[in-house]
Amino acid sequence: MPADPNDFAPNFSLKDADGNTFSLSEQRGQRLLLVFYPGDDTPVCTRQLCDYRDGIEAFAGLNVTVVGISPDGAESHREFRDRHQLPFTLLSDPQLEVATKYGCKALIGMKRGVFLVDEDGRIRYRHVEAVALFRRSKEELIEAIEALG
């Protein structure tokens, strides 16, 4: 069953690009924008994450921390992060276990999805793309976050 607005966000622990464990339960008290994306250095994903990079001050101004999740491994994430100067955490979900919990597992690979998790661990915004070529722009996300208050 996919994670829906007002549900508690399914807990998970994944490794980041530097090999550290990131656990959702340890992030309580802060707002997170979980960004599921199919792969590092693919054209649409690169545009999407660079768009969020370019809006990082606006996300920070709304007290939102951006976290990317894809099936790629740590080395791929490090190269992708460094090449594009991405100022946020990238997590590896190689078995798509977390993607499945959030309704982002595709027939092959990962769907593109964005979830805003509030300070209490509840999902306040959810958008999963049916077609991987489409993505939410930073402006659309900032507007949605602002509307939530």
C-alpha positions as a Markdown table, in Angstrom:
| # | Residue | x | y | z |
|---|---|---|---|---|
| 1 | Met | 0.0 | 0.0 | 0.0 |
| 2 | Pro | 1.5 | 3.4 | -1.0 |
| 3 | Ala | 2.3 | 6.0 | 1.6 |
| 4 | Asp | -0.4 | 8.7 | 1.5 |
| 5 | Pro | -0.9 | 12.2 | 2.9 |
| 6 | Asn | -1.5 | 12.2 | 6.6 |
| 7 | Asp | -0.1 | 8.7 | 7.0 |
| 8 | Phe | 3.0 | 8.3 | 9.1 |
| 9 | Ala | 6.0 | 8.0 | 6.7 |
| 10 | Pro | 7.2 | 4.4 | 6.5 |
| 11 | Asn | 10.4 | 4.2 | 8.4 |
| 12 | Phe | 13.7 | 3.2 | 6.7 |
| 13 | Ser | 17.4 | 3.2 | 7.1 |
| 14 | Leu | 19.6 | 3.5 | 4.0 |
| 15 | Lys | 23.3 | 4.2 | 3.3 |
| 16 | Asp | 24.3 | 7.6 | 2.0 |
| 17 | Ala | 27.0 | 8.5 | -0.5 |
| 18 | Asp | 29.7 | 8.4 | 2.2 |
| 19 | Gly | 28.6 | 5.1 | 3.7 |
| 20 | Asn | 26.8 | 6.6 | 6.7 |
| 21 | Thr | 23.4 | 5.2 | 7.7 |
| 22 | Phe | 20.5 | 7.6 | 7.4 |
| 23 | Ser | 17.4 | 6.6 | 9.4 |
| 24 | Leu | 14.1 | 8.4 | 8.9 |
| 25 | Ser | 13.2 | 7.8 | 12.6 |
| 26 | Glu | 16.3 | 9.9 | 13.6 |
| 27 | Gln | 15.1 | 12.8 | 11.6 |
| 28 | Arg | 12.0 | 13.6 | 13.7 |
| 29 | Gly | 11.6 | 17.3 | 14.5 |
| 30 | Gln | 12.6 | 18.4 | 11.0 |
| 31 | Arg | 10.8 | 18.6 | 7.7 |
| 32 | Leu | 12.2 | 16.4 | 4.9 |
| 33 | Leu | 11.6 | 16.4 | 1.2 |
| 34 | Leu | 12.2 | 12.8 | 0.0 |
| 35 | Val | 12.9 | 12.8 | -3.7 |
| 36 | Phe | 12.8 | 9.4 | -5.3 |
| 37 | Tyr | 14.5 | 9.4 | -8.7 |
| 38 | Pro | 15.4 | 6.6 | -11.2 |
| 39 | Gly | 19.1 | 7.2 | -11.6 |
| 40 | Asp | 22.2 | 9.3 | -11.2 |
| 41 | Asp | 23.4 | 11.2 | -14.3 |
| 42 | Thr | 20.4 | 10.5 | -16.4 |
| 43 | Pro | 19.1 | 13.6 | -18.3 |
| 44 | Val | 15.8 | 14.1 | -16.5 |
| 45 | Cys | 17.1 | 13.2 | -13.0 |
| 46 | Thr | 20.1 | 15.5 | -13.5 |
| 47 | Arg | 17.8 | 18.4 | -14.5 |
| 48 | Gln | 15.5 | 17.6 | -11.6 |
| 49 | Leu | 18.2 | 17.5 | -8.9 |
| 50 | Cys | 20.1 | 20.5 | -10.2 |
| 51 | Asp | 16.8 | 22.4 | -10.2 |
| 52 | Tyr | 16.4 | 21.5 | -6.5 |
| 53 | Arg | 20.0 | 22.4 | -5.9 |
| 54 | Asp | 19.4 | 25.9 | -7.4 |
| 55 | Gly | 16.4 | 26.3 | -5.1 |
| 56 | Ile | 18.1 | 25.0 | -2.0 |
| 57 | Glu | 17.9 | 28.4 | -0.2 |
| 58 | Ala | 14.1 | 28.5 | -0.7 |
| 59 | Phe | 13.8 | 25.0 | 0.7 |
| 60 | Ala | 16.0 | 25.9 | 3.6 |
| 61 | Gly | 13.9 | 29.1 | 4.2 |
| 62 | Leu | 10.9 | 26.8 | 4.6 |
| 63 | Asn | 12.9 | 24.6 | 7.0 |
| 64 | Val | 12.9 | 21.7 | 4.6 |
| 65 | Thr | 15.8 | 19.4 | 4.1 |
| 66 | Val | 16.1 | 17.7 | 0.7 |
| 67 | Val | 17.1 | 14.0 | 0.5 |
| 68 | Gly | 17.5 | 12.1 | -2.8 |
| 69 | Ile | 16.9 | 8.4 | -3.0 |
| 70 | Ser | 17.7 | 6.2 | -6.0 |
| 71 | Pro | 18.8 | 2.6 | -6.7 |
| 72 | Asp | 22.4 | 3.7 | -7.4 |
| 73 | Gly | 25.3 | 2.9 | -5.1 |
| 74 | Ala | 27.5 | 5.1 | -3.0 |
| 75 | Glu | 30.3 | 5.6 | -5.6 |
| 76 | Ser | 27.8 | 6.6 | -8.2 |
| 77 | His | 26.1 | 9.0 | -5.7 |
| 78 | Arg | 29.5 | 10.6 | -4.8 |
| 79 | Glu | 30.4 | 11.2 | -8.4 |
| 80 | Phe | 26.9 | 12.6 | -9.2 |
| 81 | Arg | 26.9 | 14.8 | -6.1 |
| 82 | Asp | 30.4 | 16.1 | -6.7 |
| 83 | Arg | 30.0 | 16.6 | -10.5 |
| 84 | His | 26.8 | 18.7 | -10.0 |
| 85 | Gln | 27.6 | 20.2 | -6.6 |
| 86 | Leu | 24.5 | 18.8 | -5.0 |
| 87 | Pro | 24.2 | 20.1 | -1.4 |
| 88 | Phe | 21.9 | 17.4 | -0.1 |
| 89 | Thr | 22.1 | 13.7 | 1.0 |
| 90 | Leu | 21.8 | 11.0 | -1.6 |
| 91 | Leu | 20.7 | 7.6 | -0.4 |
| 92 | Ser | 21.0 | 4.2 | -2.0 |
| 93 | Asp | 18.0 | 1.9 | -2.3 |
| 94 | Pro | 19.4 | -0.9 | -4.5 |
| 95 | Gln | 16.7 | -3.5 | -3.7 |
| 96 | Leu | 14.0 | -0.8 | -4.1 |
| 97 | Glu | 12.7 | -1.8 | -0.6 |
| 98 | Val | 12.0 | 1.8 | 0.4 |
| 99 | Ala | 10.7 | 2.7 | -3.0 |
| 100 | Thr | 8.2 | -0.1 | -2.6 |
| 101 | Lys | 7.0 | 1.2 | 0.8 |
| 102 | Tyr | 6.4 | 4.7 | -0.8 |
| 103 | Gly | 4.7 | 3.4 | -3.9 |
| 104 | Cys | 7.7 | 4.3 | -6.1 |
| 105 | Lys | 8.7 | 0.9 | -7.4 |
| 106 | Ala | 8.1 | 0.7 | -11.1 |
| 107 | Leu | 7.8 | -2.5 | -13.2 |
| 108 | Ile | 11.5 | -1.9 | -14.0 |
| 109 | Gly | 13.4 | 0.3 | -11.7 |
| 110 | Met | 12.1 | 3.3 | -9.7 |
| 111 | Lys | 9.3 | 5.8 | -10.3 |
| 112 | Arg | 10.0 | 9.5 | -9.8 |
| 113 | Gly | 8.2 | 10.6 | -6.5 |
| 114 | Val | 8.4 | 13.5 | -4.0 |
| 115 | Phe | 7.2 | 13.3 | -0.4 |
| 116 | Leu | 7.1 | 16.1 | 2.2 |
| 117 | Val | 7.5 | 14.5 | 5.7 |
| 118 | Asp | 6.7 | 16.9 | 8.5 |
| 119 | Glu | 8.3 | 17.3 | 11.9 |
| 120 | Asp | 6.1 | 14.6 | 13.4 |
| 121 | Gly | 6.9 | 12.1 | 10.7 |
| 122 | Arg | 3.6 | 12.4 | 8.8 |
| 123 | Ile | 3.4 | 12.7 | 5.0 |
| 124 | Arg | 2.1 | 16.2 | 4.2 |
| 125 | Tyr | 2.5 | 16.1 | 0.4 |
| 126 | Arg | 2.9 | 13.2 | -2.1 |
| 127 | His | 3.4 | 13.2 | -5.8 |
| 128 | Val | 4.4 | 10.1 | -7.8 |
| 129 | Glu | 4.9 | 10.4 | -11.5 |
| 130 | Ala | 3.3 | 7.8 | -13.7 |
| 131 | Val | 5.8 | 8.6 | -16.5 |
| 132 | Ala | 9.5 | 9.0 | -15.6 |
| 133 | Leu | 10.0 | 11.8 | -18.1 |
| 134 | Phe | 8.0 | 14.2 | -16.0 |
| 135 | Arg | 9.2 | 15.8 | -12.8 |
| 136 | Arg | 8.0 | 18.4 | -10.2 |
| 137 | Ser | 9.8 | 21.7 | -10.5 |
| 138 | Lys | 11.2 | 23.5 | -7.5 |
| 139 | Glu | 8.6 | 26.2 | -8.0 |
| 140 | Glu | 5.8 | 23.6 | -7.8 |
| 141 | Leu | 7.2 | 22.1 | -4.7 |
| 142 | Ile | 7.9 | 25.4 | -2.9 |
| 143 | Glu | 4.3 | 26.5 | -3.7 |
| 144 | Ala | 2.9 | 23.2 | -2.3 |
| 145 | Ile | 5.1 | 23.4 | 0.8 |
| 146 | Glu | 4.1 | 27.1 | 1.4 |
| 147 | Ala | 0.4 | 26.1 | 1.0 |
| 148 | Leu | 0.8 | 23.6 | 3.9 |
| 149 | Gly | 2.0 | 26.3 | 6.2 |
